[in-house]
Amino acid sequence: MIEVKNHITPAIYRRFCWFGVRYHNRKINRIVFVLCLLYLILGVFSTDIGSLIQAIVTDIIVAALMLSIYIVSISRMVKNFPQNNPMAADAIDIFSFDDERINIETSGELQNGTIEFSYDIFFNVYETKDSFYLYNSNLTAYLLPKSDFTQGTPEELRQLFQTKLATDKFKIYH
Protein backbone atom coordinates (compact mmCIF):
# COMPACT_ATOMS: atom_id res chain seq x y z
CA MET A 1 0.00 0.00 0.00
CA ILE A 2 1.15 3.52 -0.81
CA GLU A 3 -0.06 6.43 1.30
CA VAL A 4 0.26 10.20 0.86
CA LYS A 5 -0.88 12.73 3.48
CA ASN A 6 -1.57 15.99 1.72
CA HIS A 7 -2.54 19.53 2.74
CA ILE A 8 -2.95 22.07 -0.06
CA THR A 9 -1.11 25.28 0.75
CA PRO A 10 -0.85 28.39 -1.44
CA ALA A 11 2.68 27.32 -2.44
CA ILE A 12 1.44 23.90 -3.60
CA TYR A 13 -1.49 25.53 -5.39
CA ARG A 14 0.95 27.90 -7.18
CA ARG A 15 2.94 24.88 -8.35
CA PHE A 16 -0.27 23.30 -9.67
CA CYS A 17 -1.24 26.48 -11.55
CA TRP A 18 2.16 26.83 -13.21
CA PHE A 19 2.17 23.15 -14.14
CA GLY A 20 -1.15 23.66 -15.93
CA VAL A 21 0.26 26.57 -17.93
CA ARG A 22 3.49 24.79 -18.76
CA TYR A 23 2.35 21.25 -19.54
CA HIS A 24 -1.36 20.57 -19.28
CA ASN A 25 -2.83 23.55 -21.19
CA ARG A 26 -0.69 23.06 -24.27
CA LYS A 27 -3.69 23.40 -26.61
CA ILE A 28 -4.16 27.03 -25.55
CA ASN A 29 -0.44 27.70 -26.00
CA ARG A 30 -0.54 26.15 -29.49
CA ILE A 31 -3.56 28.23 -30.52
CA VAL A 32 -1.83 31.46 -29.48
CA PHE A 33 1.34 30.38 -31.30
CA VAL A 34 -0.58 29.54 -34.50
CA LEU A 35 -2.42 32.87 -34.41
CA CYS A 36 0.86 34.77 -34.02
CA LEU A 37 2.45 32.71 -36.80
CA LEU A 38 -0.52 33.30 -39.09
CA TYR A 39 -0.32 37.03 -38.51
CA LEU A 40 3.41 36.94 -39.25
CA ILE A 41 2.88 34.96 -42.48
CA LEU A 42 0.24 37.43 -43.66
CA GLY A 43 2.73 40.22 -43.00
CA VAL A 44 5.38 38.46 -45.12
CA PHE A 45 3.06 38.41 -48.12
CA SER A 46 2.47 42.14 -47.97
CA THR A 47 4.43 44.19 -50.48
CA ASP A 48 6.39 46.52 -48.24
CA ILE A 49 8.98 45.95 -45.55
CA GLY A 50 7.12 48.24 -43.14
CA SER A 51 4.21 45.75 -42.92
CA LEU A 52 6.59 42.89 -42.18
CA ILE A 53 8.28 44.81 -39.39
CA GLN A 54 4.87 45.78 -38.03
CA ALA A 55 3.79 42.10 -38.05
CA ILE A 56 6.91 41.02 -36.16
CA VAL A 57 6.54 43.79 -33.57
CA THR A 58 2.84 42.96 -33.14
CA ASP A 59 3.68 39.26 -32.62
CA ILE A 60 6.18 40.16 -29.91
CA ILE A 61 3.64 42.43 -28.21
CA VAL A 62 0.90 39.77 -28.35
CA ALA A 63 3.24 37.12 -26.91
CA ALA A 64 4.31 39.47 -24.10
CA LEU A 65 0.67 40.33 -23.42
CA MET A 66 -0.32 36.63 -23.19
CA LEU A 67 2.56 35.93 -20.82
CA SER A 68 1.54 38.90 -18.68
CA ILE A 69 -2.06 37.69 -18.55
CA TYR A 70 -0.88 34.22 -17.44
CA ILE A 71 1.33 35.66 -14.72
CA VAL A 72 -1.32 38.07 -13.39
CA SER A 73 -4.13 35.50 -13.43
CA ILE A 74 -2.05 32.86 -11.65
CA SER A 75 -0.83 35.38 -9.10
CA ARG A 76 -4.44 36.36 -8.36
CA MET A 77 -5.58 32.75 -8.12
CA VAL A 78 -2.80 31.94 -5.66
CA LYS A 79 -3.37 35.11 -3.63
CA ASN A 80 -7.10 34.40 -3.35
CA PHE A 81 -6.72 30.64 -2.87
CA PRO A 82 -7.91 30.45 0.78
CA GLN A 83 -10.97 32.66 0.10
CA ASN A 84 -11.95 31.01 -3.20
CA ASN A 85 -11.30 27.43 -2.05
CA PRO A 86 -12.07 27.28 1.68
CA MET A 87 -12.70 23.52 1.69
CA ALA A 88 -9.41 22.73 -0.07
CA ALA A 89 -7.42 25.19 2.05
CA ASP A 90 -8.85 23.68 5.25
CA ALA A 91 -8.71 19.98 4.39
CA ILE A 92 -6.08 17.37 4.98
CA ASP A 93 -6.34 14.51 2.49
CA ILE A 94 -4.91 11.03 2.92
CA PHE A 95 -4.54 9.18 -0.39
CA SER A 96 -4.19 5.38 -0.20
CA PHE A 97 -3.24 3.44 -3.32
CA ASP A 98 -3.40 -0.32 -3.70
CA ASP A 99 -3.57 -2.64 -6.71
CA GLU A 100 -7.32 -2.26 -7.22
CA ARG A 101 -8.43 1.15 -6.01
CA ILE A 102 -7.64 4.58 -4.65
CA ASN A 103 -9.08 5.77 -1.37
CA ILE A 104 -9.14 9.45 -0.36
CA GLU A 105 -9.97 10.31 3.23
CA THR A 106 -10.64 14.01 3.80
CA SER A 107 -10.73 15.67 7.20
CA GLY A 108 -11.22 19.32 7.95
CA GLU A 109 -13.51 21.81 9.58
CA LEU A 110 -15.58 22.30 6.42
CA GLN A 111 -15.56 18.82 4.93
CA ASN A 112 -15.10 15.23 6.09
CA GLY A 113 -15.50 11.98 4.25
CA THR A 114 -14.05 9.16 2.24
CA ILE A 115 -14.26 8.42 -1.46
CA GLU A 116 -13.06 5.37 -3.30
CA PHE A 117 -12.56 4.88 -7.03
CA SER A 118 -10.62 2.85 -9.57
CA TYR A 119 -7.69 3.94 -11.70
CA ASP A 120 -9.77 4.35 -14.85
CA ILE A 121 -11.23 7.59 -13.47
CA PHE A 122 -8.06 9.47 -14.43
CA PHE A 123 -8.07 11.67 -17.50
CA ASN A 124 -4.26 12.06 -17.30
CA VAL A 125 -1.53 11.53 -14.72
CA TYR A 126 1.70 13.50 -14.86
CA GLU A 127 4.87 13.09 -12.84
CA THR A 128 7.40 15.88 -12.35
CA LYS A 129 10.59 15.87 -10.30
CA ASP A 130 8.67 16.88 -7.16
CA SER A 131 4.97 15.95 -7.63
CA PHE A 132 2.29 13.80 -9.19
CA TYR A 133 -0.69 15.51 -10.89
CA LEU A 134 -3.76 13.25 -11.05
CA TYR A 135 -6.27 14.81 -13.45
CA ASN A 136 -9.80 13.42 -13.09
CA SER A 137 -11.04 15.84 -15.79
CA ASN A 138 -9.44 18.29 -18.18
CA LEU A 139 -9.52 21.05 -15.55
CA THR A 140 -9.38 19.45 -12.09
CA ALA A 141 -6.61 17.43 -10.52
CA TYR A 142 -5.21 16.11 -7.29
CA LEU A 143 -1.68 17.29 -6.56
CA LEU A 144 0.56 14.93 -4.61
CA PRO A 145 3.97 16.32 -3.63
CA LYS A 146 6.58 13.56 -3.41
CA SER A 147 7.66 14.91 -0.04
CA ASP A 148 4.24 13.98 1.44
CA PHE A 149 4.57 10.19 1.14
CA THR A 150 4.00 8.49 4.50
CA GLN A 151 4.03 4.88 3.24
CA GLY A 152 5.69 3.60 0.11
CA THR A 153 7.77 5.67 -2.28
CA PRO A 154 7.18 7.85 -5.35
CA GLU A 155 8.93 5.17 -7.42
CA GLU A 156 6.37 2.58 -6.27
CA LEU A 157 3.51 4.91 -7.20
CA ARG A 158 5.08 5.51 -10.63
CA GLN A 159 5.27 1.73 -11.19
CA LEU A 160 1.65 1.36 -10.11
CA PHE A 161 0.51 4.04 -12.56
CA GLN A 162 2.57 2.50 -15.34
CA THR A 163 0.82 -0.85 -14.85
CA LYS A 164 -2.72 0.50 -14.24
CA LEU A 165 -2.95 3.31 -16.82
CA ALA A 166 -2.78 3.36 -20.59
CA THR A 167 0.56 4.59 -21.95
CA ASP A 168 -0.96 7.82 -23.28
CA LYS A 169 -2.50 8.68 -19.88
CA PHE A 170 0.74 8.66 -17.85
CA LYS A 171 3.50 11.11 -18.71
CA ILE A 172 6.75 11.90 -16.93
CA TYR A 173 8.24 15.43 -17.04
CA HIS A 174 11.59 15.80 -15.28
C-alpha positions as CSV (number, residue, x, y, z in Angstrom):
1,M,0.0,0.0,0.0
2,I,1.2,3.5,-0.8
3,E,-0.1,6.4,1.3
4,V,0.3,10.2,0.9
5,K,-0.9,12.7,3.5
6,N,-1.6,16.0,1.7
7,H,-2.5,19.5,2.7
8,I,-2.9,22.1,-0.1
9,T,-1.1,25.3,0.7
10,P,-0.9,28.4,-1.4
11,A,2.7,27.3,-2.4
12,I,1.4,23.9,-3.6
13,Y,-1.5,25.5,-5.4
14,R,0.9,27.9,-7.2
15,R,2.9,24.9,-8.3
16,F,-0.3,23.3,-9.7
17,C,-1.2,26.5,-11.6
18,W,2.2,26.8,-13.2
19,F,2.2,23.2,-14.1
20,G,-1.1,23.7,-15.9
21,V,0.3,26.6,-17.9
22,R,3.5,24.8,-18.8
23,Y,2.4,21.2,-19.5
24,H,-1.4,20.6,-19.3
25,N,-2.8,23.5,-21.2
26,R,-0.7,23.1,-24.3
27,K,-3.7,23.4,-26.6
28,I,-4.2,27.0,-25.5
29,N,-0.4,27.7,-26.0
30,R,-0.5,26.1,-29.5
31,I,-3.6,28.2,-30.5
32,V,-1.8,31.5,-29.5
33,F,1.3,30.4,-31.3
34,V,-0.6,29.5,-34.5
35,L,-2.4,32.9,-34.4
36,C,0.9,34.8,-34.0
37,L,2.5,32.7,-36.8
38,L,-0.5,33.3,-39.1
39,Y,-0.3,37.0,-38.5
40,L,3.4,36.9,-39.3
41,I,2.9,35.0,-42.5
42,L,0.2,37.4,-43.7
43,G,2.7,40.2,-43.0
44,V,5.4,38.5,-45.1
45,F,3.1,38.4,-48.1
46,S,2.5,42.1,-48.0
47,T,4.4,44.2,-50.5
48,D,6.4,46.5,-48.2
49,I,9.0,45.9,-45.5
50,G,7.1,48.2,-43.1
51,S,4.2,45.8,-42.9
52,L,6.6,42.9,-42.2
53,I,8.3,44.8,-39.4
54,Q,4.9,45.8,-38.0
55,A,3.8,42.1,-38.0
56,I,6.9,41.0,-36.2
57,V,6.5,43.8,-33.6
58,T,2.8,43.0,-33.1
59,D,3.7,39.3,-32.6
60,I,6.2,40.2,-29.9
61,I,3.6,42.4,-28.2
62,V,0.9,39.8,-28.3
63,A,3.2,37.1,-26.9
64,A,4.3,39.5,-24.1
65,L,0.7,40.3,-23.4
66,M,-0.3,36.6,-23.2
67,L,2.6,35.9,-20.8
68,S,1.5,38.9,-18.7
69,I,-2.1,37.7,-18.6
70,Y,-0.9,34.2,-17.4
71,I,1.3,35.7,-14.7
72,V,-1.3,38.1,-13.4
73,S,-4.1,35.5,-13.4
74,I,-2.0,32.9,-11.7
75,S,-0.8,35.4,-9.1
76,R,-4.4,36.4,-8.4
77,M,-5.6,32.7,-8.1
78,V,-2.8,31.9,-5.7
79,K,-3.4,35.1,-3.6
80,N,-7.1,34.4,-3.4
81,F,-6.7,30.6,-2.9
82,P,-7.9,30.5,0.8
83,Q,-11.0,32.7,0.1
84,N,-11.9,31.0,-3.2
85,N,-11.3,27.4,-2.1
86,P,-12.1,27.3,1.7
87,M,-12.7,23.5,1.7
88,A,-9.4,22.7,-0.1
89,A,-7.4,25.2,2.1
90,D,-8.8,23.7,5.2
91,A,-8.7,20.0,4.4
92,I,-6.1,17.4,5.0
93,D,-6.3,14.5,2.5
94,I,-4.9,11.0,2.9
95,F,-4.5,9.2,-0.4
96,S,-4.2,5.4,-0.2
97,F,-3.2,3.4,-3.3
98,D,-3.4,-0.3,-3.7
99,D,-3.6,-2.6,-6.7
100,E,-7.3,-2.3,-7.2
101,R,-8.4,1.1,-6.0
102,I,-7.6,4.6,-4.6
103,N,-9.1,5.8,-1.4
104,I,-9.1,9.4,-0.4
105,E,-10.0,10.3,3.2
106,T,-10.6,14.0,3.8
107,S,-10.7,15.7,7.2
108,G,-11.2,19.3,7.9
109,E,-13.5,21.8,9.6
110,L,-15.6,22.3,6.4
111,Q,-15.6,18.8,4.9
112,N,-15.1,15.2,6.1
113,G,-15.5,12.0,4.2
114,T,-14.1,9.2,2.2
115,I,-14.3,8.4,-1.5
116,E,-13.1,5.4,-3.3
117,F,-12.6,4.9,-7.0
118,S,-10.6,2.9,-9.6
119,Y,-7.7,3.9,-11.7
120,D,-9.8,4.3,-14.9
121,I,-11.2,7.6,-13.5
122,F,-8.1,9.5,-14.4
123,F,-8.1,11.7,-17.5
124,N,-4.3,12.1,-17.3
125,V,-1.5,11.5,-14.7
126,Y,1.7,13.5,-14.9
127,E,4.9,13.1,-12.8
128,T,7.4,15.9,-12.4
129,K,10.6,15.9,-10.3
130,D,8.7,16.9,-7.2
131,S,5.0,16.0,-7.6
132,F,2.3,13.8,-9.2
133,Y,-0.7,15.5,-10.9
134,L,-3.8,13.3,-11.1
135,Y,-6.3,14.8,-13.5
136,N,-9.8,13.4,-13.1
137,S,-11.0,15.8,-15.8
138,N,-9.4,18.3,-18.2
139,L,-9.5,21.1,-15.5
140,T,-9.4,19.4,-12.1
141,A,-6.6,17.4,-10.5
142,Y,-5.2,16.1,-7.3
143,L,-1.7,17.3,-6.6
144,L,0.6,14.9,-4.6
145,P,4.0,16.3,-3.6
146,K,6.6,13.6,-3.4
147,S,7.7,14.9,0.0
148,D,4.2,14.0,1.4
149,F,4.6,10.2,1.1
150,T,4.0,8.5,4.5
151,Q,4.0,4.9,3.2
152,G,5.7,3.6,0.1
153,T,7.8,5.7,-2.3
154,P,7.2,7.8,-5.3
155,E,8.9,5.2,-7.4
156,E,6.4,2.6,-6.3
157,L,3.5,4.9,-7.2
158,R,5.1,5.5,-10.6
159,Q,5.3,1.7,-11.2
160,L,1.7,1.4,-10.1
161,F,0.5,4.0,-12.6
162,Q,2.6,2.5,-15.3
163,T,0.8,-0.9,-14.8
164,K,-2.7,0.5,-14.2
165,L,-2.9,3.3,-16.8
166,A,-2.8,3.4,-20.6
167,T,0.6,4.6,-21.9
168,D,-1.0,7.8,-23.3
169,K,-2.5,8.7,-19.9
170,F,0.7,8.7,-17.8
171,K,3.5,11.1,-18.7
172,I,6.8,11.9,-16.9
173,Y,8.2,15.4,-17.0
174,H,11.6,15.8,-15.3
